[in-house]
Amino acid sequence: MEFVCRRCNHITKQKPYRVTTEDGGVVLLNMLVCASCARLAKSLGLPTVKMESAKRAAKTKGVQAMTDSKRQPVQPPPSIR
């Protein structure tokens, strides 16, 4: 998968990284960058996350869905008097 880095505008085949920053719950920065720009962002203290392919994410979610599918006991709602 090719993508264009949103910081340096290079076309790369490597997996993209997401760099984000928030202030008071407001997203200030949310961009996909290449590995070298992600290293720079990390050195600046910004949170970076390596993006997964859609296939891998679906496979991981399938495993989580199977492990999270334990039945929980149903509690009756509290009666209102």
C-alpha positions as CSV (number, residue, x, y, z in Angstrom):
1,M,0.0,0.0,0.0
2,E,1.5,3.3,-1.0
3,F,0.6,6.6,0.7
4,V,1.8,10.1,0.8
5,C,3.3,11.4,4.1
6,R,1.3,14.4,5.3
7,R,4.4,16.0,6.7
8,C,7.2,15.5,4.1
9,N,5.0,14.7,1.0
10,H,7.1,11.6,0.2
11,I,5.4,8.6,-1.4
12,T,6.3,5.5,0.6
13,K,5.3,1.8,0.7
14,Q,6.0,1.5,4.5
15,K,3.2,1.3,6.9
16,P,1.9,4.7,8.0
17,Y,2.0,6.1,11.5
18,R,-0.7,8.3,13.1
19,V,0.6,11.3,15.1
20,T,-2.0,12.9,17.3
21,T,-2.1,15.6,19.9
22,E,-5.0,16.8,22.1
23,D,-5.5,19.7,24.5
24,G,-8.5,19.5,26.8
25,G,-10.2,16.8,24.7
26,V,-9.8,18.9,21.5
27,V,-7.8,17.2,18.7
28,L,-5.1,19.7,17.6
29,L,-3.1,17.3,15.3
30,N,-4.1,14.1,13.6
31,M,-2.0,13.1,10.6
32,L,-0.6,10.0,8.8
33,V,3.2,10.2,8.5
34,C,6.1,8.0,7.3
35,A,8.4,6.1,9.6
36,S,11.1,8.8,9.6
37,C,8.6,11.6,10.4
38,A,7.1,9.3,13.1
39,R,10.6,9.0,14.7
40,L,10.9,12.8,14.7
41,A,7.5,13.1,16.3
42,K,8.4,10.6,19.0
43,S,11.7,12.5,19.7
44,L,9.5,15.6,20.2
45,G,7.3,13.7,22.6
46,L,4.2,13.4,20.4
47,P,2.2,10.1,20.6
48,T,2.6,8.0,17.5
49,V,0.8,4.7,16.6
50,K,1.7,2.4,13.8
51,M,-1.3,1.8,11.7
52,E,-2.4,-1.8,10.9
53,S,-3.7,-3.0,7.6
54,A,-7.5,-3.4,7.4
55,K,-7.1,-7.2,7.1
56,R,-5.0,-7.5,10.2
57,A,-7.3,-5.1,12.2
58,A,-10.3,-7.3,11.2
59,K,-8.5,-10.4,12.2
60,T,-7.5,-8.9,15.6
61,K,-11.1,-7.7,16.2
62,G,-12.3,-11.2,15.4
63,V,-10.1,-12.7,18.0
64,Q,-11.1,-10.1,20.5
65,A,-14.8,-10.6,19.7
66,M,-14.4,-14.3,20.4
67,T,-12.6,-13.7,23.7
68,D,-15.0,-11.0,24.8
69,S,-18.1,-13.1,24.0
70,K,-18.5,-14.6,27.5
71,R,-22.0,-14.3,28.7
72,Q,-22.7,-11.9,31.5
73,P,-25.5,-12.6,33.9
74,V,-28.6,-10.5,33.3
75,Q,-29.6,-8.3,36.2
76,P,-33.3,-7.3,36.5
77,P,-33.8,-3.5,36.5
78,P,-34.3,-2.1,40.0
79,S,-38.0,-1.6,40.7
80,I,-39.4,1.9,41.0
81,R,-41.6,2.5,44.0
